Amino acid sequence: MKRTYQFGLLTSLLATTLGAAPASHPGIAPGSGAEWHGVNGDSDETGFSQLSQITPQNAGKLGLAWSLELPGEATLQAAPVVVNNVLYFTGSYSDVYAVDGTTGSLMWKFEPKMWQHNPVKMNYGFGANRGVAYHNGKIFSAALDGRLFALDAKTGTKLWEAETTDPKGGQTITGAPRVMNGKVIIGQGGADFGMRGYVSAWDENTGKMAWKFYVVPASPEENKGNPALEAAAKTWSGDFWKKGGLGGGPWDSMTYDAELNRVYVGTANAWDYDPEMRSPGSGDNLYTASIIALDADTGAYIWHYQVNPRDSWDYDSTQQMTLTTLTIDGKPRKVLMQAPKNGFFYVLDRETGKLISTGQIAKQNWAERIDLATGRPVEKAGIRYESGSSVIYPNGTGAHSWMRMAYSPKTGLVYVPTMQAGVRLYKGEPAPDELKVGSMVIGTAKPEPGDGTGTLLAWDPVTQKARWKVHHASFFNGGVASTAGNVVFQGTADGWFHAYDATNGKELWKSYVGMGIIAAPTVWSAGGKQYVSVLAGYGGSAAAVGGPAVAGWKYAMPRRLVTYALGGKQVLKNLPHPTNKVAVLDNPDEKLDPKAIAMGKSLFIACGACHGKAAIGAGGPAPDLRESAIPLDPEAFSHVVKDAALISRGMPGFGIFGKPVIEGLRQYIRAQGRIELERQKNKAGKL
């Protein structure tokens, strides 16, 4: 949570360090100080540090202070929380680490061991977790299986745990909790499985649920007496509640507004993706793809703003919501800023939820503009794949995903990691290697210039204009931190950690860490020295996305936490480099059955989210199976897939698969390996 300062001291600090930019809360400095108590720094989610020791003039003197290897980890998405010179963060499968900030040594580790508690939940999502929260000597974290934990910050001892989801349902948690007014708030994913989304708050001392808010309505009987759900039900058609949970899960960001005592919740897509299937004829389908303001004490609805009414493209609005005060038309306005998936940047009045302004931050072709009078998008014709297919920008990954943006009250700019890729959508039967989700087929669009790349965008939220851009050849890049020293930090998918001048985007320094970065940095200080820490662990949805997200990192390559400071002298040694070379393992004497291969191909969709599309690994949460010896042995393969022999390492069991299915999957993997061997042979022959 934020720390309160003496007002006189604060005024002096702001005048010398932050210039004339107004604070979000009167009497409280914007951003984080020596410590970093939440995944985005302060409760306003600015990703901004008040520290100014590192500047454009001396950033070139940054060096490695220390590093910590993290064996067994794959996807690292968290930004460490720092309290009392201790760094706290989560790993791939929700393990919580506490690391000494002076030495970089591990102090304690908490393992939820979901494979023992509820292994079925591992079938609904890959291993990823975006961090912890701190308050009053406690660390709060959530596990993929839906449990919420309170841990003693000094020892890692579990103080309580709570089941926040149906243990038998398809909901999982990858997001970080937030703390507010003695409560811990958490959402969950599952919209893509049709689960009904909600956000819940739990007493930070006892673990008892304080309140719950459902994102989408249910039956008339269940909605009765709840004005928010009764109003939402009017935006759905027919007997919609009989079709399932309808989605909307708030799987990532929530922001606590201490000044107004509200919490803002970003919600996900509706289910089915095709609105004609879920709500025939009409309906905005509230409160999906929306920002919702709730009373922090009771969870009561206050207002909502729907970013994409009647969403058809998986345009979640779960991205970070940053609070500040901006001077607009000569007047201070309390605002909420968000860059959701859909390619626009939004500034809302956070008191009323009314749209103030928008601007296009990335390539998009689904809307002419956002109408400021109504707040609704003016959609282009043909984008809902009404007849035939539609090529849409951005694709479902988004122009901006969960990777953190940062706001600097010193420059007045927001620094957003963006990306560009399109998708072909249609209804019908999928072509080979295309994915059918519900009634919608996700196909492949012909690449256009700039596809598969990313940018670090410096955006002026008042003028809704870009100030500068840094172009990255890579697609999935890390989140951002900004500082009062006028420096912006970002890691990239190619394994480099960068420092840029916050004013003009000039690169000041970079360091190679030997692993792609998708997490955001944390800025903190101890003993009068400023540090910058970041987790290097490429993965997450890179395997499921495939294509431009394949950055050449292998599952077995080391993951690590690195920390930099001015004058740091440590050196990372024997660092690997990304490679797309596949070391295929094969038994050439084995004869493969075309029918078994065809069966395996149709079912590999259940494996692709972790092992990559068409068994083409992407360095994600699981290995490239073409390089694995296990599929060479039918018995060993069945032991892993059916009997869950490797569940403690993140590989869930699929006991529902019969012997023919398992054999089909095995042979499909071997066939894909042989295709790669043939490709390598042909390539060598042309040299």
Secondary structure in CASP SS format (residue, H / E / C, confidence):
PFRMAT SS
TARGET T0000
AUTHOR 0000-0000-0000
METHOD secondary structure of the structure
MODEL  1
M C 1.00
K C 1.00
R C 1.00
T C 1.00
Y C 1.00
Q C 1.00
F H 1.00
G H 1.00
L H 1.00
L H 1.00
T H 1.00
S H 1.00
L H 1.00
L H 1.00
A H 1.00
T H 1.00
T H 1.00
L H 1.00
G C 1.00
A C 1.00
A C 1.00
P C 1.00
A C 1.00
S C 1.00
H E 1.00
P C 1.00
G C 1.00
I E 1.00
A C 1.00
P C 1.00
G C 1.00
S E 1.00
G C 1.00
A C 1.00
E C 1.00
W E 1.00
H C 1.00
G E 1.00
V C 1.00
N C 1.00
G E 1.00
D C 1.00
S C 1.00
D C 1.00
E C 1.00
T C 1.00
G C 1.00
F E 1.00
S E 1.00
Q C 1.00
L C 1.00
S C 1.00
Q C 1.00
I C 1.00
T C 1.00
P C 1.00
Q C 1.00
N C 1.00
A H 1.00
G H 1.00
K H 1.00
L E 1.00
G E 1.00
L E 1.00
A E 1.00
W E 1.00
S E 1.00
L E 1.00
E E 1.00
L C 1.00
P C 1.00
G C 1.00
E C 1.00
A C 1.00
T C 1.00
L C 1.00
Q C 1.00
A C 1.00
A C 1.00
P C 1.00
V E 1.00
V E 1.00
V E 1.00
N C 1.00
N C 1.00
V E 1.00
L E 1.00
Y E 1.00
F E 1.00
T E 1.00
G C 1.00
S C 1.00
Y C 1.00
S C 1.00
D C 1.00
V E 1.00
Y E 1.00
A E 1.00
V E 1.00
D E 1.00
G C 1.00
T C 1.00
T C 1.00
G C 1.00
S C 1.00
L E 1.00
M E 1.00
W E 1.00
K E 1.00
F E 1.00
E C 1.00
P C 1.00
K C 1.00
M H 1.00
W H 1.00
Q H 1.00
H H 1.00
N C 1.00
P H 1.00
V H 1.00
K H 1.00
M H 1.00
N H 1.00
Y H 1.00
G C 1.00
F C 1.00
G C 1.00
A C 1.00
N C 1.00
R C 1.00
G C 1.00
V C 1.00
A E 1.00
Y E 1.00
H E 1.00
N C 1.00
G C 1.00
K E 1.00
I E 1.00
F E 1.00
S E 1.00
A E 1.00
A C 1.00
L C 1.00
D C 1.00
G C 1.00
R E 1.00
L E 1.00
F E 1.00
A E 1.00
L E 1.00
D E 1.00
A C 1.00
K C 1.00
T C 1.00
G C 1.00
T C 1.00
K E 1.00
L E 1.00
W E 1.00
E E 1.00
A E 1.00
E E 1.00
T C 1.00
T C 1.00
D C 1.00
P C 1.00
K C 1.00
G C 1.00
G C 1.00
Q C 1.00
T E 1.00
I C 1.00
T C 1.00
G C 1.00
A C 1.00
P C 1.00
R E 1.00
V E 1.00
M E 1.00
N C 1.00
G C 1.00
K E 1.00
V E 1.00
I E 1.00
I E 1.00
G C 1.00
Q C 1.00
G E 1.00
G C 1.00
A H 1.00
D H 1.00
F H 1.00
G C 1.00
M C 1.00
R C 1.00
G C 1.00
Y E 1.00
V E 1.00
S E 1.00
A E 1.00
W E 1.00
D E 1.00
E C 1.00
N C 1.00
T C 1.00
G C 1.00
K C 1.00
M E 1.00
A E 1.00
W E 1.00
K E 1.00
F E 1.00
Y E 1.00
V C 1.00
V C 1.00
P C 1.00
A C 1.00
S C 1.00
P H 1.00
E H 1.00
E H 1.00
N H 1.00
K C 1.00
G C 1.00
N C 1.00
P H 1.00
A H 1.00
L H 1.00
E H 1.00
A H 1.00
A H 1.00
A H 1.00
K C 1.00
T C 1.00
W C 1.00
S C 1.00
G C 1.00
D C 1.00
F H 1.00
W H 1.00
K H 1.00
K H 1.00
G C 1.00
G C 1.00
L C 1.00
G E 1.00
G C 1.00
G C 1.00
P C 1.00
W C 1.00
D C 1.00
S C 1.00
M E 1.00
T E 1.00
Y E 1.00
D E 1.00
A C 1.00
E C 1.00
L C 1.00
N C 1.00
R E 1.00
V E 1.00
Y E 1.00
V E 1.00
G E 1.00
T C 1.00
A C 1.00
N C 1.00
A E 1.00
W C 1.00
D C 1.00
Y C 1.00
D C 1.00
P H 1.00
E H 1.00
M H 1.00
R H 1.00
S C 1.00
P C 1.00
G C 1.00
S C 1.00
G C 1.00
D C 1.00
N C 1.00
L C 1.00
Y C 1.00
T C 1.00
A C 1.00
S E 1.00
I E 1.00
I E 1.00
A E 1.00
L E 1.00
D E 1.00
A C 1.00
D C 1.00
T C 1.00
G C 1.00
A C 1.00
Y E 1.00
I E 1.00
W E 1.00
H E 1.00
Y E 1.00
Q E 1.00
V C 1.00
N C 1.00
P C 1.00
R C 1.00
D C 1.00
S C 1.00
W C 1.00
D C 1.00
Y C 1.00
D C 1.00
S C 1.00
T C 1.00
Q C 1.00
Q C 1.00
M E 1.00
T E 1.00
L E 1.00
T E 1.00
T E 1.00
L E 1.00
T E 1.00
I E 1.00
D C 1.00
G C 1.00
K E 1.00
P E 1.00
R E 1.00
K E 1.00
V E 1.00
L E 1.00
M E 1.00
Q E 1.00
A C 1.00
P C 1.00
K C 1.00
N C 1.00
G C 1.00
F E 1.00
F E 1.00
Y E 1.00
V E 1.00
L E 1.00
D E 1.00
R C 1.00
E C 1.00
T C 1.00
G C 1.00
K C 1.00
L E 1.00
I E 1.00
S E 1.00
T E 1.00
G E 1.00
Q E 1.00
I C 1.00
A C 1.00
K C 1.00
Q C 1.00
N C 1.00
W C 1.00
A E 1.00
E E 1.00
R E 1.00
I E 1.00
D C 1.00
L C 1.00
A C 1.00
T C 1.00
G C 1.00
R C 1.00
P E 1.00
V E 1.00
E E 1.00
K C 1.00
A C 1.00
G C 1.00
I C 1.00
R C 1.00
Y C 1.00
E C 1.00
S C 1.00
G C 1.00
S C 1.00
S E 1.00
V E 1.00
I E 1.00
Y C 1.00
P C 1.00
N C 1.00
G C 1.00
T C 1.00
G C 1.00
A C 1.00
H C 1.00
S C 1.00
W C 1.00
M C 1.00
R C 1.00
M C 1.00
A E 1.00
Y E 1.00
S E 1.00
P C 1.00
K C 1.00
T C 1.00
G C 1.00
L E 1.00
V E 1.00
Y E 1.00
V E 1.00
P E 1.00
T E 1.00
M E 1.00
Q E 1.00
A C 1.00
G C 1.00
V E 1.00
R E 1.00
L E 1.00
Y E 1.00
K E 1.00
G C 1.00
E C 1.00
P C 1.00
A C 1.00
P C 1.00
D C 1.00
E C 1.00
L E 1.00
K E 1.00
V E 1.00
G C 1.00
S C 1.00
M E 1.00
V E 1.00
I E 1.00
G E 1.00
T C 1.00
A C 1.00
K C 1.00
P C 1.00
E C 1.00
P C 1.00
G C 1.00
D C 1.00
G C 1.00
T E 1.00
G E 1.00
T E 1.00
L E 1.00
L E 1.00
A E 1.00
W E 1.00
D E 1.00
P C 1.00
V C 1.00
T C 1.00
Q C 1.00
K E 1.00
A E 1.00
R E 1.00
W E 1.00
K E 1.00
V E 1.00
H E 1.00
H E 1.00
A C 1.00
S C 1.00
F C 1.00
F C 1.00
N C 1.00
G C 1.00
G C 1.00
V E 1.00
A E 1.00
S E 1.00
T E 1.00
A C 1.00
G C 1.00
N C 1.00
V E 1.00
V E 1.00
F E 1.00
Q E 1.00
G E 1.00
T C 1.00
A C 1.00
D C 1.00
G C 1.00
W E 1.00
F E 1.00
H E 1.00
A E 1.00
Y E 1.00
D E 1.00
A C 1.00
T C 1.00
N C 1.00
G C 1.00
K C 1.00
E E 1.00
L E 1.00
W E 1.00
K E 1.00
S E 1.00
Y E 1.00
V C 1.00
G C 1.00
M C 1.00
G C 1.00
I C 1.00
I C 1.00
A C 1.00
A C 1.00
P C 1.00
T E 1.00
V E 1.00
W E 1.00
S E 1.00
A E 1.00
G C 1.00
G C 1.00
K E 1.00
Q E 1.00
Y E 1.00
V E 1.00
S E 1.00
V E 1.00
L E 1.00
A E 1.00
G C 1.00
Y C 1.00
G C 1.00
G C 1.00
S C 1.00
A H 1.00
A H 1.00
A H 1.00
V H 1.00
G C 1.00
G H 1.00
P H 1.00
A H 1.00
V C 1.00
A C 1.00
G C 1.00
W C 1.00
K C 1.00
Y C 1.00
A C 1.00
M C 1.00
P C 1.00
R C 1.00
R E 1.00
L E 1.00
V E 1.00
T E 1.00
Y E 1.00
A E 1.00
L E 1.00
G C 1.00
G C 1.00
K C 1.00
Q E 1.00
V C 1.00
L C 1.00
K C 1.00
N C 1.00
L C 1.00
P C 1.00
H C 1.00
P C 1.00
T C 1.00
N C 1.00
K C 1.00
V C 1.00
A C 1.00
V C 1.00
L C 1.00
D C 1.00
N C 1.00
P C 1.00
D C 1.00
E C 1.00
K C 1.00
L C 1.00
D C 1.00
P H 1.00
K H 1.00
A H 1.00
I H 1.00
A H 1.00
M H 1.00
G H 1.00
K H 1.00
S H 1.00
L H 1.00
F C 1.00
I H 1.00
A H 1.00
C H 1.00
G H 1.00
A H 1.00
C H 1.00
H H 1.00
G C 1.00
K H 1.00
A H 1.00
A H 1.00
I C 1.00
G C 1.00
A C 1.00
G C 1.00
G C 1.00
P C 1.00
A C 1.00
P C 1.00
D C 1.00
L H 1.00
R H 1.00
E H 1.00
S C 1.00
A C 1.00
I H 1.00
P H 1.00
L H 1.00
D C 1.00
P H 1.00
E H 1.00
A H 1.00
F H 1.00
S H 1.00
H H 1.00
V H 1.00
V H 1.00
K C 1.00
D C 1.00
A C 1.00
A C 1.00
L C 1.00
I H 1.00
S H 1.00
R H 1.00
G C 1.00
M C 1.00
P C 1.00
G C 1.00
F C 1.00
G C 1.00
I C 1.00
F C 1.00
G C 1.00
K H 1.00
P H 1.00
V H 1.00
I H 1.00
E H 1.00
G H 1.00
L H 1.00
R H 1.00
Q H 1.00
Y H 1.00
I H 1.00
R H 1.00
A H 1.00
Q H 1.00
G H 1.00
R H 1.00
I H 1.00
E H 1.00
L H 1.00
E H 1.00
R H 1.00
Q H 1.00
K H 1.00
N H 1.00
K H 1.00
A H 1.00
G H 1.00
K H 1.00
L C 1.00
END
